[in-house]
Amino acid sequence: MSKNTQYRCPWLDTSKPDYVAYHDNEWGVPVYDDQTLFEFITLESAQAGLSWYTILKKREGYRRAFHNFDVKKVALMNEQDINRLMSDDSIVRNHLKIAATINNAKRFIDIQHEFGSFSHYQWQFVGGKPIVNHLDKLSDYPAITDASTAFAKDLKKRGFKFLGPTTVYAHMQACGMVNDHSNNCFRKAEIISKY
């Protein structure tokens, strides 16, 4: 069976090649690298209230605007940077979200200092290994879980912004803390076989 006739998750718009590439290569693959986790958490926080595809199309803009997600460089950004980015149409021009990214970078570094890495902190919310869910149709997908609620509550307590339980669950799905590929999606078993 060729790749383009394989089954994929029911939420995916297969008419968008870049969306398909994201689904096939990244979504749900366990991520342990802090720089990638910072990228994912930044993009999810920017997505709040918008479609994920909108953010995916602006991903390169975010990479340019936020120093390729180098958390130390982002943490040093200031009001002048926020004002400059407010005129950058390659990202979502929302003052609160841009400021939140800089704030979240500082909080991210705090966690790195406390836990040794953000990855170590984050993965504790699923006991250190991916949760595999069994989903057949779109209505089976949860928007929040107990784990995402606990994770979001802890992030909020630590001063993170724009990361409620729904956004955090989307982050958990994206970076493979949960494997939410549908049961008939070809990627579900492929990802499991790698861990």
C-alpha positions, 0 to 999 in steps of 0.5 A: 500500500503506498503512503498516500492511500494509507489511513490517517487520523480523522481530524487531518485535512489531507488536501493540505500537503504541509498539514499531512507532512506535519501529521506523518512526521511530527505529530505524536512522536515523543519529544525529549529535546528542550528546544523542540519542546519550547517550540511546541509549547510556544506554538500551542500558546500562540494557537489559543483561539485559532486553528492549528493550521493557521499557526503551522503556516506561520511556523517559519515566521515564529522561528525567525521572530523568536531566535529559532526557539533558543529559550535563553535568547527569547527570555532576554527579549523586551518591550522594544522587541514586542513592539517590533514583532507587532508589525511582523505579519509572519506571526500572530500579532497579539501583544499579550501572546508575544509578551507571554512567549517571552514570559514563558521562556523565563519560566521555562528556564526556571523549570530547567534549573529546578528539574535539570531539563524541561523534558524531565519536568514535563514527562512526569505528568504521564509517568515518563512514558507515552499514554496510548489512547484508543480512538476510532472517530473524531468524537472519541478525541478528548479536549482535556484530560486529568493529566493535562489539567494537572500539567496546566495547573502546575504551569499556571502556578509557575507563572506560564500564560496562555496554557490552559488544560485544552492547549496543554492537551494539544501540546501533549498530543503534539509532542507524543506524551499521548499517542492520539493517532486513531486506531486505523492511522498508519502512524499509530503503530509506527510510533509505538514500534519506535519506543 
